[in-house]
Amino acid sequence: MPTIKYQGKTVTCTEGANLRKVLLENKLPLYNGNAKYINCRGIGSCGTCAVEIKGNVSPANWKDRGRRSLPPHSPSQNRRLACQTKVLGDIEVIKYDGFWGQGDQAKTNN
């Protein structure tokens, strides 16, 4: 079972699990501020679940690439949408500041 390291905690999931669902099921804070109330609920249109991921995950799909190509995101940032990402192996997830997680300060907790 893959492990996910996030904000000082480690959880496990099944291979192929959706990253957004795993984080929320384990009560790990994926969203910044009011984005926890105002988000697309996983359809890939809002971009508020953007995170940096180190490790083995699915390739970015068209929704992920498309949303991250629009402001305030930038394709040059090393981010992925958690809602469009499948966990394929052990990973480390980093959330950044800003409503959409587009900032440059890593969050240690929300």
C-alpha positions as CSV (number, residue, x, y, z in Angstrom):
1,M,0.0,0.0,0.0
2,P,1.4,3.4,-0.9
3,T,2.1,5.9,1.8
4,I,1.3,9.6,1.6
5,K,3.3,12.1,3.8
6,Y,1.5,15.3,4.3
7,Q,2.1,18.1,6.8
8,G,3.9,15.9,9.3
9,K,1.4,13.0,9.0
10,T,1.6,9.7,7.1
11,V,-1.4,7.8,5.8
12,T,-1.7,4.8,3.5
13,C,-4.1,4.1,0.6
14,T,-4.7,1.6,-2.1
15,E,-2.8,1.9,-5.3
16,G,-4.7,4.1,-7.8
17,A,-6.7,5.9,-5.0
18,N,-7.7,9.5,-5.7
19,L,-5.4,11.8,-3.8
20,R,-8.1,14.4,-2.9
21,K,-10.4,11.7,-1.5
22,V,-7.6,10.1,0.6
23,L,-6.6,13.4,2.1
24,L,-10.2,14.4,3.0
25,E,-11.1,10.9,4.3
26,N,-8.1,11.2,6.7
27,K,-9.2,14.7,7.8
28,L,-6.1,16.3,6.3
29,P,-6.5,19.9,5.4
30,L,-6.3,20.1,1.6
31,Y,-7.9,23.6,1.1
32,N,-6.7,27.0,2.2
33,G,-9.2,29.3,4.1
34,N,-12.7,29.5,2.6
35,A,-11.7,27.2,-0.3
36,K,-12.8,24.3,2.0
37,Y,-16.4,25.7,1.4
38,I,-16.0,27.1,-2.1
39,N,-14.5,24.4,-4.3
40,C,-15.6,22.2,-7.3
41,R,-15.9,19.1,-5.1
42,G,-13.4,17.2,-7.3
43,I,-14.4,17.8,-10.9
44,G,-11.1,19.6,-11.7
45,S,-12.5,23.1,-12.5
46,C,-11.6,25.3,-9.6
47,G,-7.9,24.6,-8.9
48,T,-8.1,25.0,-5.1
49,C,-6.7,21.6,-4.4
50,A,-3.4,22.3,-6.2
51,V,-0.4,20.7,-4.4
52,E,3.2,19.8,-5.1
53,I,3.8,16.1,-5.3
54,K,7.0,14.2,-5.0
55,G,6.7,10.6,-5.9
56,N,4.8,8.2,-8.2
57,V,1.4,9.5,-9.3
58,S,-0.7,9.3,-12.5
59,P,0.2,11.6,-15.4
60,A,-1.6,14.9,-15.5
61,N,-4.9,14.6,-17.5
62,W,-6.4,17.3,-19.7
63,K,-8.5,18.8,-16.8
64,D,-5.4,19.1,-14.6
65,R,-3.2,20.6,-17.3
66,G,-6.0,22.9,-18.5
67,R,-6.9,24.4,-15.1
68,R,-3.3,24.8,-14.1
69,S,-2.6,26.7,-17.3
70,L,-5.0,29.5,-16.2
71,P,-4.3,32.2,-13.6
72,P,-3.6,32.3,-10.8
73,H,-1.8,29.0,-11.5
74,S,1.1,28.8,-13.9
75,P,2.2,25.7,-15.9
76,S,5.8,26.5,-14.8
77,Q,4.8,25.8,-11.1
78,N,5.4,22.2,-10.0
79,R,1.7,21.7,-9.0
80,R,-1.0,19.1,-9.6
81,L,-4.7,19.0,-8.8
82,A,-5.2,16.5,-6.0
83,C,-8.7,15.8,-7.4
84,Q,-7.3,14.6,-10.7
85,T,-4.3,12.6,-9.3
86,K,-4.1,8.9,-8.6
87,V,-1.6,7.7,-6.1
88,L,0.6,5.0,-7.7
89,G,3.4,4.7,-5.1
90,D,4.8,6.4,-2.0
91,I,4.5,10.2,-2.2
92,E,5.1,13.4,-0.3
93,V,2.5,16.2,-0.7
94,I,3.2,19.9,-0.1
95,K,0.4,22.5,0.1
96,Y,1.3,26.1,-0.6
97,D,-0.3,29.4,0.6
98,G,-2.8,31.4,-1.4
99,F,-6.5,30.6,-1.9
100,W,-5.7,28.2,-4.8
101,G,-2.5,26.9,-3.3
102,Q,-0.6,28.9,-5.9
103,G,1.7,30.7,-3.5
104,D,5.3,30.2,-2.8
105,Q,5.2,29.5,1.0
106,A,4.8,25.8,2.0
107,K,2.0,25.3,4.6
108,T,3.0,23.2,7.6
109,N,-0.7,23.0,8.8
110,N,-4.0,24.7,8.1
